[in-house]
Amino acid sequence: MSVIAKFRRGRAEESAKASAAAEDPPALSGMDRAVRPRRITAGRVAIGVGVLLILAVGVFGYVRYGTQRTLAVSAERVTISTVEQAAFRDYVPVTGAIAPEDTVFLDTVEGGQVTEVLVEDGAVVEAGQPLARLKNTRLELEVLGREAQLTEQQNFLANARLAFQQSELRNQRDMMNVEREIARINDTLIRQKPLEEQGGVSRAVIVNLETDLAYRTAEGKSIEQSQLAEREVARRNLSQLESSIGRMAQSLILVRENLDNLTVTAPIAGQLTGFELKVGEVIGAGQRLGQIDSVDSYKIAVLVDEFYLGRIAFGQNASIDVGAASHALRVAKVYPDVRERQFTVDLNFTGEPPPGLRRGQTMRPRIELGETAQSLVMANGPFYDETGGVWVLVVSPNGSSASRRNVTLGRRNPEAVEVVAGLNAGERVITSSYQSFKDVDRIDLN
């Protein structure tokens, strides 16, 4: 018999004995008592604890991860940046074009027909240089008419002055005659009164002389009063005439200036553009003929996002790199009108502008919004525009996953974003696009 057969036979005999013992339990004496087998054993307790631990881990995993919206992403598809303490430079990059700092438009004061064009479009002109000549027959006739009216008024004033002088002379002559008569009568009275006392002259003669004296004296006073009245009237009339002539002369000066304006001249030195006049062309009053741009000073007209409208003001510093050199700029003017979510800002060079600038040349300066300071910062990226800067995906320490976290971000520039709250130095954040992660709470990186 083989060993295996013997082993199987022994096991069968033991099993039979056990079954018989179970069916016929041994008899108990008076001192013996039956002991029931224990149902809770150490093995069973260990098994129960293990089951409970497994259930707890399962529940925790479900609560922790089962309710989260999770997405598996390749780590190569995302950009991860580290939060760190560093210098933050508060500026905004802008794009603009070179423009002349001074531009003067050429508009006609009086219209007319072009008789002569003296320069061509694009020419560099000097201040005061004639550019074109116009002819306006109506204006020329108006000047002649104003001159004739002024001459007529001047003649009338001269005649009025002459009449006043003649009246003065006449009054003076009359006054001299009266004064001579008064003197003669006084002399006669002085001689005749002693004779009256002696009886050589009658009383009637003396009375007549005294009457003549009183008349001549009254006549002299009347002449004086008349002379004063005539002088006042003449003074008032002459003053009115002089004022009228002054106004007419001033009006004539203005009309003559309009006549002079028929010769179009350059108000400043610079380059003439948009000047397309042709001989014989009729130009209306107020029509634009072109413009003159300064050639020795430039500005940069830039467009800025409306988000920065309240943070840019006159006098703020700016800069631009041209080649290897940096040039300082300053905000010269802020246009508050917003068009297509942008507003315009003029930047002037504070020193010598870079050589070789051309009108319309594209430039990319930086406008300083604040002072550079140490701050907690993280790299800027597409995530900001997609989350509004209110939440980010923070990478776990082992780099296997990233979880959504609410944060508070502050100022930003093209390279960095200021961290106000929610992140600590050394933590890592996904800064690439969140276009696929908007509805995800956690991503697994593999």
HUCOR-V841503 format. One record per backbone hydrogen bond with DSSP energy under -0.5 kcal/mol. NH is the residue of the N-H (numbers start at 0). CO is the residue of the C=O. If there is no record, write none. Layout:
nh=<NH;NH>
co=<CO;CO>
This chain:
nh=<5;6;7;8;9;10;11;12;13;14;15;16;17;18;19;20;21;22;23;24;31;35;40;44;45;46;47;48;49;50;51;52;53;54;55;56;57;58;59;60;61;62;63;64;65;65;66;67;69;70;72;76;77;80;82;83;85;85;87;88;89;90;91;93;94;95;96;97;98;100;103;105;106;107;111;112;113;114;115;117;117;118;121;122;124;124;127;128;130;131;132;133;134;139;140;141;142;143;144;145;146;147;148;149;150;151;152;153;154;155;156;157;158;159;160;161;162;163;164;165;166;167;168;169;170;171;172;173;174;175;176;177;178;179;180;181;182;183;184;185;186;187;188;189;190;191;192;193;194;195;196;197;198;198;199;200;205;206;207;208;209;210;211;212;213;214;215;216;217;218;219;220;221;222;223;224;225;226;227;228;229;230;231;232;233;234;235;236;237;238;239;240;241;242;243;244;245;246;247;248;249;250;251;252;253;254;255;256;257;258;259;260;261;262;263;263;265;266;269;270;271;272;275;275;279;280;282;282;285;286;288;289;290;291;292;293;298;299;300;300;301;301;302;303;305;307;308;310;311;311;314;315;317;318;319;321;321;322;324;326;328;329;330;331;331;332;334;335;338;338;341;342;344;345;346;347;348;349;350;356;359;360;362;365;366;367;367;368;369;372;374;376;376;377;379;382;383;385;386;387;389;391;393;393;394;395;398;401;402;403;404;406;407;408;409;412;416;417;418;419;419;420;425;426;427;428;429;430;430;431;436;437;439;440;441;442;443;444;444;445;445>
co=<1;2;3;4;5;6;7;8;9;10;11;12;13;14;15;16;17;18;19;22;28;33;38;40;41;42;43;44;45;46;47;48;49;50;51;52;53;54;55;56;57;58;59;60;60;61;61;64;67;441;443;73;74;428;426;376;83;374;372;86;87;88;366;364;302;362;300;360;298;296;291;289;104;286;282;134;280;132;132;115;130;130;271;119;122;269;265;125;263;263;115;261;112;135;136;137;138;139;140;141;142;143;144;145;146;147;148;149;150;151;152;153;154;155;156;157;158;159;160;161;162;163;164;165;166;167;168;169;170;171;172;173;174;175;176;177;178;179;180;181;182;183;184;185;186;187;188;189;190;191;192;193;194;195;194;194;201;202;203;204;205;206;207;208;209;210;211;212;213;214;215;216;217;218;219;220;221;222;223;224;225;226;227;228;229;230;231;232;233;234;235;236;237;238;239;240;241;242;243;244;245;246;247;248;249;250;251;252;253;254;255;256;258;259;131;261;128;264;124;292;122;290;273;288;113;277;111;280;107;283;105;105;272;103;270;101;98;346;96;298;299;344;94;342;340;304;305;307;307;308;330;312;328;365;326;319;324;320;321;319;317;347;315;329;345;345;343;333;336;341;338;303;301;332;299;329;297;327;327;353;97;357;95;318;91;316;365;89;89;87;85;83;374;416;414;430;380;381;382;383;386;404;391;402;427;400;395;442;393;440;391;389;420;388;417;415;377;410;375;407;417;407;82;423;394;80;392;78;428;78;433;433;436;68;68;401;70;399;442;72;443>
